[in-house]
Amino acid sequence: MRMWTRRWGARKPAAAAVAVTLSAALLAGCASDARSGSERPDGKITVWTLENLPARMAAEKKNVARFEKRTGVDVELVGVDEGQLPQLIMSAAASGNLPDVIGALPLGQAWQMYGNGLLDTETPAAVVKELGEDTFNSNALKLTSDGPARLTVPSDAWVQLLVYRKDLLKKAGLAAPEDYGSTVKAAQKLDRGRMHGISLAADPSDVFTQQSFEYLALANDCQLTHKGKVTLDSPACRRTFATYDELAREHGAPGTQTVDTTRATYFAGRSPMMVWSSFLLDELSGQRADAVPSCPQCKKDKEFLARNSGITTAMKGPDGGKPVQFGEITSWAVTKTAETKASRSFVKYMLSDGYEDWFGMAPEGKIPVREGTSDDPRKYTRAWHSSPLGVEAKVRKPLDSIYPDELLDELSDGISVMRRWGFLQGEGALVGATNGELPVAKVLGSMTSGQTTPGEAAQQSQDEIDALRRSLR
């Protein structure tokens, strides 16, 4: 997850007013000022990238320079903070100055832009057709389309994980935590002394908390909506709230657990389990200077945790069917006012000749969803296996020199069973708005601090998201 302080989820929530008033303000500006991308081609495009960390920006600039040299297209690359994106889009649309292309755009914000009429859906469809629809993960294509309309060109994904100390669970005679029952049992048994049973987020101000909950919710078939109604007070959702409360409040570390403290507790050897994303894998290996495992054994062996950690990808709850994976698909989006020819050429390049350099910036959290080419269907998946760790790593060892191919295959395969709240039910705009206002995260913070019960938390979430849904219509 840059997750969070890098790219998975440390995203600042957008202002509530932005989610509610976005459509009218944006479309008013577009109608009066927007230029037609096909009427005024000048061989120059502006690309906003949400991969805005310094080392990644440097890598992107090199990749873009190769494209410019090859095509003669002039690209202005602009790093944008994801938390500020809704406001920036609103301002740019109102002034008729939208970028041509946006990179690393998450699903919620892609659907919000689509709902507000800001996306060119023809250019992404043309790019996918040229590259070969069968070269992309079918689920990634499904999540980024609205029936026949192609919102974006899906690029890569991170997946949510339950990371656990397999050495400690084995010593305690516990099974791998692959469902609600085994996870709760492990948290109960290993919660003793200075060891907390699990590291699980409860920060009411961070989308990371909401994402952590959705991971467990989807596993239990707890859905945001069903047949046009918000359903967070369903029996399956109430069970999810109760399980989250037991894990985080009864067996988690005291205080408000954040994206940083959950990782720090696990890295210190003071928790046998945590929920994070695949962006963790470079840090877990001890190869980053800014997030180093600090457990007693790690002082002499920085890869101790990587070797002794097991990973659960898809989870299953008692009300669920098959195990389900949560994660994020990020995409290349072309705006309604883009210069289409140059933008099309750029996006196509970033999913072909520039693709390995793109996902190679942070392969642990940028799993390619274009798996290969028509001639070599596994080309990019194979290249990802052997990609060096991300550009922030001190030592860029290949992924497959640290983690077994079986795990890497499981991470990649997880994209096919990835589920998300709302998108396939036509509620993408609502999901984007909840990521801005964070109603579930706020309720979870209140619940895990003992202010409300799980039942009350389910009802409050239901009421708040229902009100938000009405305000968007």
Sine and cosine of phi, psi and omega as CSV:
sin_phi,cos_phi,sin_psi,cos_psi,sin_omega,cos_omega
0.00,0.00,0.96,-0.28,0.07,-1.00
-0.71,0.70,0.23,0.97,-0.41,-0.91
-0.06,1.00,0.40,0.92,-0.18,-0.98
0.50,-0.86,-0.91,0.42,0.15,-0.99
-0.98,-0.19,-0.03,1.00,0.01,-1.00
-0.84,-0.55,-0.89,0.45,0.07,-1.00
-0.29,-0.96,0.29,0.96,0.04,-1.00
-0.97,-0.25,-0.77,0.64,-0.05,-1.00
-0.48,-0.88,0.13,0.99,0.02,-1.00
-0.98,0.22,0.83,0.56,-0.05,-1.00
-0.99,-0.14,0.70,-0.71,0.04,-1.00
-0.97,0.26,0.67,-0.74,0.01,-1.00
-0.92,0.40,0.64,-0.77,0.05,-1.00
-0.97,0.25,0.38,-0.92,0.00,-1.00
-0.88,0.47,0.59,-0.81,-0.04,-1.00
-0.87,0.49,-0.64,0.77,-0.04,-1.00
-0.88,0.47,-0.51,0.86,-0.01,-1.00
-0.89,0.46,-0.71,0.70,-0.03,-1.00
-0.90,0.44,-0.58,0.82,-0.11,-0.99
-0.99,0.11,-0.61,0.79,-0.11,-0.99
-0.97,-0.25,0.11,0.99,-0.10,-1.00
-0.84,0.54,-0.73,0.68,-0.16,-0.99
-0.86,0.50,-0.79,0.61,-0.09,-1.00
-0.90,0.44,-0.70,0.71,-0.04,-1.00
-0.91,0.42,-0.68,0.73,-0.04,-1.00
-0.92,0.38,-0.74,0.67,-0.10,-1.00
-0.94,0.35,-0.50,0.86,0.07,-1.00
-0.89,0.46,-0.69,0.72,0.01,-1.00
-0.92,0.40,-0.68,0.74,-0.03,-1.00
-0.90,0.44,-0.63,0.78,-0.07,-1.00
-0.91,0.42,-0.55,0.84,-0.09,-1.00
-1.00,-0.04,-0.52,0.85,-0.18,-0.98
-0.88,-0.48,-0.29,0.96,-0.17,-0.99
-0.91,0.41,0.66,-0.75,0.08,-1.00
-1.00,-0.02,0.35,-0.93,0.08,-1.00
-1.00,0.04,0.78,-0.62,-0.04,-1.00
-0.89,0.45,-0.49,0.87,-0.06,-1.00
-1.00,0.03,-0.23,0.97,-0.08,-1.00
-1.00,0.05,-0.46,0.89,-0.10,-0.99
-0.78,-0.63,0.83,0.56,0.01,-1.00
-0.92,0.39,0.72,-0.70,0.02,-1.00
-0.71,-0.70,0.14,0.99,0.02,-1.00
0.95,0.32,0.33,0.94,0.01,-1.00
-0.78,-0.63,0.73,-0.68,0.05,-1.00
-0.72,-0.69,0.48,-0.88,0.10,-0.99
-0.96,-0.29,0.79,-0.62,-0.02,-1.00
-0.88,-0.48,0.87,-0.49,0.14,-0.99
-1.00,0.00,0.71,-0.71,0.06,-1.00
-0.83,-0.56,0.75,-0.66,0.06,-1.00
-0.99,0.11,-0.11,0.99,0.15,-0.99
-1.00,0.08,0.98,0.19,-0.21,-0.98
-0.96,-0.29,0.17,0.99,0.07,-1.00
-0.93,0.37,0.53,-0.85,-0.14,-0.99
-0.81,0.59,-0.74,0.68,-0.04,-1.00
-0.91,0.41,-0.57,0.82,0.00,-1.00
-0.96,0.27,-0.61,0.79,0.06,-1.00
-0.87,0.49,-0.64,0.77,0.02,-1.00
-0.89,0.45,-0.67,0.75,0.02,-1.00
-0.92,0.39,-0.64,0.77,0.01,-1.00
-0.90,0.43,-0.65,0.76,-0.01,-1.00
-0.88,0.48,-0.61,0.79,0.05,-1.00
-0.91,0.42,-0.67,0.75,0.01,-1.00
-0.90,0.43,-0.70,0.71,0.01,-1.00
-0.90,0.44,-0.63,0.78,0.01,-1.00
-0.87,0.48,-0.59,0.81,0.05,-1.00
-0.91,0.41,-0.63,0.78,0.05,-1.00
-0.91,0.42,-0.70,0.71,-0.01,-1.00
-0.87,0.49,-0.68,0.73,-0.01,-1.00
-0.90,0.44,-0.61,0.79,-0.05,-1.00
-0.96,0.28,-0.61,0.79,-0.17,-0.99
-0.95,-0.32,-0.35,0.94,-0.09,-1.00
0.99,0.15,0.00,1.00,0.06,-1.00
-0.97,0.23,0.69,-0.72,0.02,-1.00
-1.00,-0.07,0.86,-0.52,-0.06,-1.00
-0.92,-0.40,0.83,-0.56,0.16,-0.99
-0.99,-0.12,0.94,-0.35,-0.04,-1.00
-1.00,-0.10,0.82,-0.57,-0.07,-1.00
-0.83,-0.56,0.86,-0.51,0.08,-1.00
-0.98,0.21,0.75,-0.67,-0.07,-1.00
-0.79,-0.62,0.70,-0.72,0.07,-1.00
-0.98,0.21,0.77,-0.64,-0.09,-1.00
-0.86,0.51,-0.60,0.80,-0.01,-1.00
-0.91,0.41,-0.40,0.92,0.00,-1.00
-1.00,-0.09,-0.08,1.00,-0.13,-0.99
-0.86,0.51,-0.72,0.70,-0.01,-1.00
-0.84,0.54,-0.69,0.73,0.01,-1.00
-0.91,0.41,-0.64,0.77,-0.01,-1.00
-0.91,0.41,-0.64,0.77,0.03,-1.00
-0.91,0.42,-0.68,0.74,0.00,-1.00
-0.87,0.50,-0.72,0.70,-0.01,-1.00
-0.91,0.42,-0.71,0.71,-0.04,-1.00
-0.91,0.41,-0.64,0.77,0.00,-1.00
-0.93,0.38,-0.64,0.77,-0.01,-1.00
-0.90,0.43,-0.50,0.87,0.00,-1.00
-0.99,-0.10,0.06,1.00,-0.02,-1.00
0.92,0.38,0.54,0.84,-0.10,-0.99
-0.76,-0.65,0.68,0.73,0.06,-1.00
-0.91,0.42,0.49,-0.87,0.14,-0.99
-0.92,0.38,0.25,-0.97,0.06,-1.00
-0.98,0.19,-0.65,0.76,-0.10,-0.99
-0.69,-0.72,0.57,-0.82,0.13,-0.99
-0.82,-0.57,0.78,-0.62,0.00,-1.00
-0.96,-0.28,0.50,-0.87,0.00,-1.00
0.90,0.44,0.56,0.83,-0.02,-1.00
-0.98,0.18,0.83,-0.55,0.00,-1.00
-0.97,0.25,0.27,-0.96,-0.11,-0.99
-0.84,0.54,-0.74,0.67,-0.08,-1.00
-0.85,0.52,-0.69,0.72,-0.04,-1.00
-0.97,0.26,-0.50,0.87,0.09,-1.00
-0.90,0.45,-0.69,0.72,-0.01,-1.00
-0.93,0.36,-0.57,0.82,0.07,-1.00
-0.90,0.44,-0.71,0.71,0.02,-1.00
-0.89,0.45,-0.65,0.76,0.02,-1.00
-0.89,0.46,-0.71,0.70,0.01,-1.00
-0.89,0.45,-0.46,0.89,0.00,-1.00
-1.00,-0.06,0.16,0.99,0.08,-1.00
0.95,0.32,0.48,0.88,-0.10,-1.00
-0.97,-0.25,-0.02,1.00,-0.06,-1.00
-0.95,-0.31,0.64,-0.77,0.23,-0.97
-0.99,0.12,0.90,-0.43,-0.01,-1.00
-1.00,-0.09,-0.24,0.97,-0.02,-1.00
-0.97,0.24,-0.65,0.76,-0.02,-1.00
-0.91,0.42,-0.74,0.67,0.08,-1.00
-0.84,0.54,-0.63,0.77,0.02,-1.00
-0.89,0.46,-0.63,0.77,0.01,-1.00
-0.92,0.39,-0.64,0.77,0.01,-1.00
-0.90,0.43,-0.72,0.69,0.01,-1.00
-0.88,0.48,-0.65,0.76,0.01,-1.00
-0.90,0.43,-0.69,0.73,0.00,-1.00
-0.90,0.43,-0.67,0.74,-0.04,-1.00
-0.97,0.24,-0.41,0.91,-0.02,-1.00
0.96,-0.29,0.95,-0.31,-0.03,-1.00
-0.85,0.53,-0.56,0.83,-0.04,-1.00
-0.97,0.26,-0.06,1.00,0.07,-1.00
-1.00,0.03,-0.12,0.99,0.00,-1.00
-0.98,-0.21,0.45,-0.89,0.14,-0.99
-0.89,0.46,0.80,-0.60,-0.10,-0.99
-0.91,0.42,-0.56,0.83,0.00,-1.00
-0.94,0.34,-0.60,0.80,0.06,-1.00
-0.89,0.45,-0.64,0.77,0.05,-1.00
-0.91,0.42,-0.63,0.77,-0.03,-1.00
-0.91,0.42,-0.68,0.74,-0.03,-1.00
-0.94,0.33,-0.34,0.94,-0.03,-1.00
-0.95,-0.32,0.43,0.90,0.05,-1.00
-0.69,-0.72,0.43,-0.90,0.08,-1.00
-0.87,-0.49,1.00,0.04,-0.13,-0.99
0.89,0.45,-0.82,-0.58,0.00,-1.00
-0.98,0.21,-0.20,0.98,-0.04,-1.00
-0.99,0.15,0.82,-0.58,0.03,-1.00
-1.00,-0.10,0.94,-0.34,-0.07,-1.00
-0.93,0.37,-0.74,0.67,-0.13,-0.99
-0.55,-0.83,0.05,-1.00,0.19,-0.98
-0.97,-0.23,0.95,-0.32,-0.03,-1.00
-0.91,0.42,0.65,-0.76,-0.10,-1.00
-0.90,-0.43,-0.82,0.57,-0.09,-1.00
-0.43,-0.90,0.10,-0.99,-0.10,-1.00
-0.55,-0.84,0.44,-0.90,0.32,-0.95
-0.90,-0.43,0.42,-0.91,0.02,-1.00
-0.84,-0.55,0.54,-0.84,0.01,-1.00
-0.98,0.19,0.57,-0.82,-0.09,-1.00
-0.72,-0.69,0.50,-0.87,0.29,-0.96
-0.96,-0.28,0.94,-0.33,-0.04,-1.00
-0.99,-0.13,0.70,-0.71,-0.08,-1.00
-0.60,-0.80,0.41,-0.91,0.03,-1.00
-0.99,0.13,0.99,-0.14,-0.05,-1.00
-0.91,0.41,-0.45,0.89,0.04,-1.00
-0.93,0.36,-0.67,0.75,-0.01,-1.00
-0.95,0.32,-0.64,0.77,0.03,-1.00
-0.92,0.40,-0.63,0.78,0.02,-1.00
-0.90,0.44,-0.68,0.73,0.00,-1.00
-0.88,0.47,-0.56,0.83,-0.01,-1.00
-1.00,0.04,0.01,1.00,0.00,-1.00
0.95,0.32,0.52,0.85,-0.06,-1.00
-0.97,-0.24,0.56,-0.83,0.06,-1.00
-0.97,0.23,0.34,-0.94,0.07,-1.00
-0.86,0.51,0.67,-0.74,-0.03,-1.00
-0.98,0.22,1.00,-0.02,-0.07,-1.00
-0.92,-0.40,-0.05,1.00,0.04,-1.00
-0.48,-0.87,0.03,-1.00,-0.04,-1.00
-0.84,0.55,-0.75,0.66,-0.11,-0.99
-0.88,0.48,-0.75,0.66,-0.03,-1.00
-0.94,0.35,-0.49,0.87,0.02,-1.00
-0.95,0.33,-0.72,0.69,0.02,-1.00
-0.90,0.44,-0.66,0.75,-0.01,-1.00
-0.88,0.48,-0.68,0.73,0.01,-1.00
-0.91,0.41,-0.66,0.75,0.01,-1.00
-0.89,0.45,-0.65,0.76,0.01,-1.00
-0.91,0.42,-0.73,0.68,-0.12,-0.99
-0.96,0.29,-0.56,0.83,-0.08,-1.00
-1.00,-0.08,0.01,1.00,0.04,-1.00
-1.00,0.09,1.00,0.01,-0.03,-1.00
-0.42,-0.91,0.53,-0.85,0.01,-1.00
0.86,0.50,-0.77,-0.64,-0.01,-1.00
-1.00,0.05,0.02,1.00,-0.01,-1.00
-1.00,-0.10,0.83,-0.56,0.09,-1.00
-1.00,-0.05,0.59,-0.81,-0.15,-0.99
-0.89,0.45,-0.52,0.85,-0.03,-1.00
-0.31,-0.95,0.47,-0.88,0.13,-0.99
-0.96,-0.27,0.92,-0.38,-0.09,-1.00
-0.65,-0.76,0.73,-0.68,-0.14,-0.99
-0.92,0.39,0.57,-0.82,0.08,-1.00
-0.61,-0.79,0.25,0.97,-0.02,-1.00
-0.95,0.32,0.89,-0.45,-0.06,-1.00
-0.95,0.32,-0.21,0.98,-0.09,-1.00
-0.97,-0.24,0.16,0.99,-0.09,-1.00
-0.80,-0.60,0.72,-0.69,0.04,-1.00
-0.89,0.46,-0.37,0.93,0.07,-1.00
-0.81,0.59,-0.65,0.76,0.02,-1.00
-0.90,0.44,-0.70,0.72,0.00,-1.00
-0.90,0.43,-0.62,0.78,0.03,-1.00
-0.92,0.39,-0.64,0.77,0.02,-1.00
-0.89,0.46,-0.64,0.77,0.03,-1.00
-0.93,0.37,-0.68,0.73,-0.03,-1.00
-0.88,0.47,-0.55,0.83,0.06,-1.00
-0.83,0.55,-0.76,0.65,0.00,-1.00
-0.96,0.27,-0.55,0.83,-0.03,-1.00
-0.91,0.42,-0.74,0.67,-0.01,-1.00
-0.89,0.46,-0.57,0.82,0.03,-1.00
-0.87,0.48,-0.45,0.89,-0.03,-1.00
-0.97,-0.24,0.25,0.97,-0.03,-1.00
0.85,0.53,0.56,0.83,0.16,-0.99
-1.00,0.06,0.92,-0.39,-0.08,-1.00
-0.96,-0.29,0.51,-0.86,0.05,-1.00
-0.92,0.39,-0.70,0.71,-0.01,-1.00
-0.67,-0.74,0.36,-0.93,0.10,-1.00
-0.46,-0.89,0.84,-0.54,0.02,-1.00
0.80,0.60,0.70,0.71,0.11,-0.99
0.99,0.15,0.13,0.99,-0.01,-1.00
-0.82,-0.57,0.58,-0.81,0.11,-0.99
-0.95,0.32,0.70,-0.72,-0.15,-0.99
-0.76,-0.65,0.57,0.82,-0.02,-1.00
-0.98,0.22,-0.06,1.00,0.10,-0.99
-0.97,-0.23,0.27,0.96,0.04,-1.00
-0.93,0.37,0.33,-0.95,0.04,-1.00
-0.83,0.55,-0.64,0.77,0.01,-1.00
-0.90,0.43,-0.63,0.77,0.01,-1.00
-0.95,0.32,-0.62,0.79,0.04,-1.00
-0.89,0.46,-0.61,0.79,0.06,-1.00
-0.91,0.41,-0.61,0.80,0.03,-1.00
-0.91,0.41,-0.71,0.71,0.05,-1.00
-0.86,0.51,-0.67,0.74,-0.01,-1.00
-0.90,0.43,-0.66,0.75,0.00,-1.00
-0.92,0.38,-0.68,0.74,0.03,-1.00
-0.88,0.48,-0.66,0.75,0.00,-1.00
-0.90,0.44,-0.70,0.72,0.01,-1.00
-0.88,0.47,-0.70,0.72,-0.02,-1.00
-0.92,0.38,-0.79,0.61,-0.13,-0.99
-0.97,0.25,-0.67,0.74,-0.08,-1.00
-1.00,0.09,-0.69,0.72,-0.08,-1.00
-0.99,0.12,-0.52,0.86,-0.12,-0.99
-0.84,-0.54,0.07,1.00,0.04,-1.00
-1.00,-0.04,0.14,-0.99,0.05,-1.00
-0.92,0.39,0.49,-0.87,0.00,-1.00
-0.93,0.37,0.37,-0.93,0.01,-1.00
1.00,0.05,0.02,-1.00,0.00,-1.00
-0.99,0.15,0.92,-0.40,-0.03,-1.00
-1.00,0.08,0.76,-0.65,-0.07,-1.00
-0.91,-0.41,0.00,-1.00,0.08,-1.00
-0.85,0.53,-0.62,0.79,-0.03,-1.00
-0.98,0.21,-0.67,0.75,-0.07,-1.00
-0.96,0.28,-0.52,0.85,0.06,-1.00
-0.89,0.46,-0.69,0.72,0.02,-1.00
-0.92,0.39,-0.69,0.72,-0.04,-1.00
-0.89,0.47,-0.63,0.78,0.00,-1.00
-0.90,0.43,-0.70,0.72,0.04,-1.00
-0.92,0.40,-0.69,0.72,-0.01,-1.00
-0.89,0.45,-0.49,0.87,0.01,-1.00
-0.99,0.17,-0.04,1.00,-0.02,-1.00
0.98,0.22,0.37,0.93,-0.05,-1.00
-0.95,-0.31,0.21,0.98,0.09,-1.00
-0.47,-0.88,0.68,-0.73,-0.02,-1.00
-1.00,0.03,-0.11,0.99,-0.04,-1.00
-0.53,-0.85,0.48,-0.88,0.16,-0.99
-0.40,-0.92,0.41,-0.91,0.12,-0.99
-0.97,-0.23,0.85,-0.52,0.05,-1.00
-0.55,-0.83,-0.27,-0.96,0.03,-1.00
-0.87,-0.49,0.06,-1.00,-0.02,-1.00
-0.91,0.41,-0.22,0.97,0.11,-0.99
-0.89,0.46,-0.22,0.98,0.00,-1.00
-0.94,0.33,-0.37,0.93,-0.27,-0.96
-0.89,0.45,-0.54,0.84,0.04,-1.00
-0.95,0.30,-0.62,0.78,0.01,-1.00
-0.93,0.37,-0.65,0.76,0.01,-1.00
-0.87,0.50,-0.51,0.86,-0.03,-1.00
-0.98,0.20,-0.10,0.99,0.02,-1.00
0.98,0.17,0.31,0.95,-0.10,-0.99
-0.98,-0.21,0.12,0.99,0.05,-1.00
-0.91,-0.41,0.58,-0.81,-0.03,-1.00
-0.98,0.17,-0.41,0.91,-0.13,-0.99
-1.00,-0.05,-0.11,0.99,0.02,-1.00
-0.47,-0.88,1.00,0.00,-0.16,-0.99
-0.94,-0.35,0.76,-0.65,0.10,-0.99
-0.82,0.57,0.71,-0.70,-0.10,-0.99
-0.83,-0.56,0.30,0.95,0.02,-1.00
-0.90,0.44,0.36,-0.93,-0.03,-1.00
-0.80,0.60,-0.67,0.74,0.00,-1.00
-0.95,0.32,-0.39,0.92,-0.07,-1.00
-0.95,0.30,-0.33,0.95,-0.05,-1.00
-0.90,0.44,-0.57,0.82,0.02,-1.00
-0.98,-0.19,-0.29,0.96,-0.08,-1.00
-0.66,-0.75,1.00,-0.07,-0.12,-0.99
-0.93,0.37,-0.26,0.96,0.03,-1.00
-0.99,-0.17,0.23,0.97,-0.04,-1.00
-0.85,0.53,-0.74,0.67,-0.04,-1.00
-0.92,0.40,-0.61,0.80,0.02,-1.00
-0.87,0.49,-0.64,0.77,-0.02,-1.00
-0.97,0.26,-0.51,0.86,-0.12,-0.99
-0.97,-0.25,0.22,0.98,0.04,-1.00
-0.96,-0.27,0.72,-0.69,0.17,-0.99
-0.99,-0.17,0.32,-0.95,-0.06,-1.00
-0.71,-0.70,0.80,-0.59,0.15,-0.99
-0.98,-0.22,0.80,-0.60,0.03,-1.00
-1.00,-0.07,-0.99,0.10,0.01,-1.00
-0.96,0.29,0.70,-0.71,-0.01,-1.00
-0.92,-0.38,0.29,-0.96,0.02,-1.00
-0.65,-0.76,0.72,-0.70,0.08,-1.00
-0.96,-0.27,0.19,-0.98,-0.06,-1.00
-0.91,0.42,-0.40,0.92,0.02,-1.00
-0.99,-0.14,0.00,1.00,-0.03,-1.00
-1.00,-0.02,0.18,-0.98,0.07,-1.00
-0.99,-0.12,-0.98,-0.19,0.05,-1.00
-0.99,0.17,0.39,-0.92,0.09,-1.00
-0.83,0.55,0.61,-0.79,-0.08,-1.00
-0.83,-0.56,0.61,-0.80,0.01,-1.00
-0.97,-0.26,0.68,-0.73,0.15,-0.99
-0.95,-0.31,0.54,-0.84,0.06,-1.00
-0.04,-1.00,-0.24,-0.97,-0.03,-1.00
-0.73,-0.68,0.69,-0.72,0.14,-0.99
-0.98,-0.22,0.81,-0.58,0.10,-0.99
-0.94,-0.34,0.50,-0.86,-0.23,-0.97
-0.68,-0.73,0.19,-0.98,0.25,-0.97
-0.99,-0.15,0.84,-0.54,0.01,-1.00
-0.92,-0.39,0.62,-0.78,0.08,-1.00
-0.93,-0.37,0.80,-0.60,-0.08,-1.00
-0.99,0.16,0.26,-0.97,-0.07,-1.00
-0.88,0.47,-0.45,0.89,-0.06,-1.00
-0.98,-0.22,0.24,0.97,-0.09,-1.00
-0.94,0.34,0.44,-0.90,0.22,-0.98
-0.97,0.24,0.96,-0.27,-0.27,-0.96
-0.92,0.39,-0.66,0.75,-0.08,-1.00
-0.90,0.44,-0.75,0.66,-0.01,-1.00
-0.93,0.38,-0.63,0.78,0.00,-1.00
-0.91,0.41,-0.67,0.74,0.03,-1.00
-0.88,0.48,-0.70,0.71,0.02,-1.00
-0.88,0.47,-0.65,0.76,-0.03,-1.00
-0.92,0.40,-0.76,0.65,-0.03,-1.00
-0.90,0.45,-0.65,0.76,0.03,-1.00
-0.87,0.48,-0.66,0.75,0.04,-1.00
-0.89,0.46,-0.68,0.73,-0.05,-1.00
-0.94,0.35,-0.24,0.97,0.07,-1.00
-0.96,-0.29,0.19,0.98,0.01,-1.00
-0.67,-0.74,-0.99,-0.12,-0.08,-1.00
-0.90,0.43,-0.49,0.87,0.01,-1.00
-0.99,-0.13,0.07,1.00,-0.16,-0.99
-0.93,0.36,-0.72,0.70,-0.06,-1.00
-0.90,0.43,-0.56,0.83,0.07,-1.00
-0.95,0.33,-0.53,0.85,0.01,-1.00
-0.92,0.39,-0.85,0.53,-0.03,-1.00
-0.96,0.28,-0.31,0.95,0.03,-1.00
-0.95,0.31,-0.19,0.98,0.07,-1.00
-0.89,0.45,-0.57,0.82,-0.05,-1.00
-0.40,-0.92,0.92,0.40,-0.13,-0.99
-0.88,0.48,-0.43,0.90,0.00,-1.00
-0.90,0.44,-0.40,0.92,0.00,-1.00
-0.81,-0.59,0.18,0.98,0.04,-1.00
-0.77,-0.64,0.94,0.34,0.00,-1.00
-0.97,0.25,0.84,-0.54,-0.10,-1.00
-0.91,0.42,0.72,-0.69,0.08,-1.00
-0.98,-0.17,-0.15,0.99,0.28,-0.96
-1.00,-0.06,0.95,-0.31,-0.23,-0.97
-0.99,0.16,-0.39,0.92,0.00,-1.00
-0.03,-1.00,-0.40,-0.92,0.04,-1.00
-0.89,-0.47,0.10,-1.00,0.04,-1.00
-0.89,0.45,-0.56,0.83,0.01,-1.00
-0.99,0.15,-0.47,0.88,-0.05,-1.00
-0.65,-0.76,0.99,0.10,-0.14,-0.99
-0.86,0.50,-0.34,0.94,-0.01,-1.00
-0.94,-0.35,0.26,0.97,-0.12,-0.99
-0.82,0.57,-0.78,0.63,-0.10,-0.99
-0.98,0.18,-0.57,0.82,0.09,-1.00
-0.89,0.45,-0.67,0.75,0.03,-1.00
-0.90,0.43,-0.68,0.73,0.02,-1.00
-0.90,0.43,-0.59,0.81,0.01,-1.00
-0.90,0.44,-0.65,0.76,0.03,-1.00
-0.79,0.61,-0.66,0.75,-0.10,-1.00
-0.98,-0.20,0.19,0.98,0.03,-1.00
-0.90,0.43,0.67,-0.74,0.14,-0.99
-0.89,0.45,0.42,-0.91,0.08,-1.00
-0.81,0.59,0.29,-0.96,-0.10,-1.00
-0.86,0.50,0.23,-0.97,-0.14,-0.99
-0.92,0.39,-0.25,0.97,0.07,-1.00
-0.99,0.12,-0.19,0.98,-0.05,-1.00
-0.95,0.31,0.59,-0.81,0.05,-1.00
-0.94,0.33,-0.66,0.75,0.05,-1.00
-0.84,-0.54,0.90,-0.44,-0.11,-0.99
-1.00,-0.02,0.95,0.31,0.06,-1.00
-0.95,0.31,0.52,-0.85,0.07,-1.00
-0.89,0.46,0.60,-0.80,0.01,-1.00
-0.80,0.60,-0.70,0.71,-0.09,-1.00
-0.97,0.23,-0.02,1.00,0.14,-0.99
-1.00,0.02,-0.21,0.98,-0.01,-1.00
-0.94,-0.33,-0.66,0.75,-0.06,-1.00
-0.88,-0.47,0.59,-0.81,-0.04,-1.00
-0.93,0.38,0.46,-0.89,0.02,-1.00
-0.85,0.52,-0.53,0.85,0.00,-1.00
-0.88,0.47,-0.66,0.75,0.03,-1.00
-0.93,0.37,-0.69,0.72,-0.01,-1.00
-0.89,0.46,-0.62,0.78,0.08,-1.00
-0.89,0.45,-0.64,0.77,-0.01,-1.00
-0.90,0.43,-0.64,0.77,0.04,-1.00
-0.90,0.44,-0.71,0.70,0.00,-1.00
-0.92,0.40,-0.68,0.74,-0.01,-1.00
-0.92,0.40,-0.42,0.91,-0.02,-1.00
-0.87,0.49,-0.42,0.91,0.01,-1.00
-0.88,0.47,-0.54,0.84,-0.03,-1.00
-0.94,0.34,-0.43,0.90,0.02,-1.00
-0.94,-0.33,0.28,0.96,0.03,-1.00
-0.94,0.34,0.72,-0.70,0.08,-1.00
-0.81,-0.59,0.42,-0.91,0.05,-1.00
-0.63,-0.78,0.47,-0.88,0.08,-1.00
-0.90,0.43,0.73,-0.68,0.32,-0.95
0.99,0.13,-0.53,0.85,-0.16,-0.99
-0.89,0.45,-0.71,0.70,-0.03,-1.00
-0.97,0.23,-0.13,0.99,0.07,-1.00
-0.99,-0.17,0.16,0.99,0.01,-1.00
0.98,0.22,0.35,0.94,-0.06,-1.00
-0.94,-0.35,0.55,0.83,-0.03,-1.00
-0.87,0.49,-0.64,0.77,0.01,-1.00
-0.90,0.44,-0.62,0.79,0.03,-1.00
-0.91,0.42,-0.68,0.73,0.02,-1.00
-0.87,0.49,-0.70,0.72,0.03,-1.00
-0.87,0.50,-0.64,0.77,0.00,-1.00
-0.93,0.38,-0.64,0.77,0.02,-1.00
-0.91,0.41,-0.53,0.85,0.06,-1.00
-0.93,0.37,-0.38,0.92,0.06,-1.00
-1.00,0.10,-0.71,0.70,-0.08,-1.00
-1.00,0.01,-0.37,0.93,0.08,-1.00
0.84,0.54,0.74,0.67,0.00,-1.00
-0.89,0.46,-0.61,0.79,-0.01,-1.00
-0.94,0.35,-0.67,0.74,0.01,-1.00
-0.87,0.49,-0.65,0.76,-0.01,-1.00
-0.91,0.42,-0.67,0.75,0.02,-1.00
-0.92,0.39,-0.64,0.77,0.03,-1.00
-0.89,0.45,-0.64,0.77,0.04,-1.00
-0.87,0.49,-0.66,0.75,0.03,-1.00
-0.93,0.37,-0.66,0.76,-0.02,-1.00
-0.91,0.40,-0.75,0.66,-0.09,-1.00
-0.96,0.28,-0.22,0.98,0.10,-0.99
-1.00,-0.06,0.07,1.00,0.08,-1.00
1.00,0.07,0.15,0.99,-0.05,-1.00
-0.99,0.15,-0.46,0.89,0.03,-1.00
-0.70,-0.71,0.33,-0.94,0.06,-1.00
-1.00,0.04,0.29,-0.96,0.07,-1.00
-0.84,0.55,-0.64,0.77,0.03,-1.00
-0.89,0.45,-0.68,0.73,0.05,-1.00
-0.91,0.41,-0.59,0.81,0.01,-1.00
-0.90,0.44,-0.67,0.75,0.03,-1.00
-0.89,0.47,-0.69,0.72,-0.02,-1.00
-0.92,0.39,-0.67,0.75,0.01,-1.00
-0.89,0.45,-0.68,0.73,0.04,-1.00
-0.87,0.49,-0.70,0.71,0.04,-1.00
-0.83,0.56,-0.77,0.64,-0.08,-1.00
-0.92,0.40,-0.67,0.74,-0.07,-1.00
-0.94,0.34,-0.65,0.76,-0.01,-1.00
-0.96,0.27,-0.53,0.85,0.08,-1.00
-0.89,0.46,-0.67,0.74,0.02,-1.00
-0.92,0.40,-0.65,0.76,0.01,-1.00
-0.90,0.43,-0.64,0.77,0.01,-1.00
-0.88,0.47,-0.67,0.74,0.01,-1.00
-0.91,0.42,-0.58,0.81,-0.04,-1.00
-0.94,0.34,-0.34,0.94,-0.03,-1.00
-1.00,0.03,-0.13,0.99,-0.10,-0.99
-0.99,-0.12,0.00,0.00,0.00,0.00
